[in-house]
């Protein structure tokens, strides 16, 4: 069981910054497991606050805790990226390439979300984002800009995760934070993928087509949809889901 | 037996064409008549936002179209097929409707665009009297398109005074979506250039009505709507 760090309401941001510095120090010393554990402990502390609401039912600080949990999950993802790049040959292993691509995007999306929410500039966040940007350039140089799969999904009804009402009926705006919970819509019924297209600029770049997945006119076991959300690790069922399928595509010109 | 299209005026022909969507002959008769009566403006594809400045006749055509009153309140009357009366819907300033509301006759087939719910909520936040499919009692499915484009369905503006607010909301929605979907990297520029907004906007007044079917850059839509607002203010 992972121990947790205590989250103090009075020194939320100062404590978080201190843990960030500690995390970065561990990373520079290449103590990857320790830096990962530090992130996990901090996230566990945040989860407890967001579950028990110890500072009253409604409090703006819950939104800060949510943002800091996202930050430390992004740093945890980044720890993996630093560790994998220690192996100079990592990019020759197709499985590692696919996995690293996804973790890089997870880390980037989470840390950029945090940067948008902060009212001040944090130099450690800038350093991490610069490094992620360099890694992305490495992908582009070695594997190209890529093409992606993008599905259309038809849902009978969508429910708001905050109030459980029809998403059209309530006042919660998807993408906004409410008392430490980000609003999104949940399909209440069977969702149906009605079509899948190849696109250059996808909503979810995790659904990338890799050259080794193409055999003739067929794309083998390609990811068309992922369950990624910046806060997926805070939800009750913390598991990643992806829908993979093989597709026949006419006139395939991907690379 | 088919009616004689040549004996119909443009408005009657349009009504017939909308009621008989499988009738190709009616469709082409309507297209030919529209061209002949000079209500169409030909425009090459725009190369940039600034390029819009080179086609002032486009905005002028919208203004003339409005003066001619080519569509009137017909669109509101068409909502009768879903049990909605003109009196019911006229109490709203904006209707955020399913994207296929004008082309299907059966509620079971209505589809809301994925951006419609947020769009209507942001309008309500700004104090606009706005109704979406739920408020109107319509059962609509929702189509979520995962590409980097923003789909807002069909929007009826019933009170032109709220047009500046609608313009602002569309701009901010687009900014939020672009910020969310585009990040660092060399794909940035491509992403911004490729982001499209899809909306069918009808500005409906007692006597006049304007239709804007837009698929393109959000900035271009903002500029277009601001042009219409400015034009309206000048007239007032």
Interface residues (C-beta under 8 A of the other chain):
Chain A: X108 X109 X112 X116 X129 X132 X133 X136 X137 X140 X145 X150 X151 X152 X153 X154 X155 X156 X157 X158 X166 X167 X168 X169 X171 X172 X173 X174 X175 X185 X194 X197 X199 X200 X201 X202 X203 X204 X207 X225
Chain B: X111 X112 X116 X117 X118 X120 X121 X122 X124 X125 X132 X133 X134 X135 X141 X142 X143 X144 X145 X146 X147 X148 X176 X179 X180 X181 X183 X184 X185 X186 X187 X190 X191 X194 X195
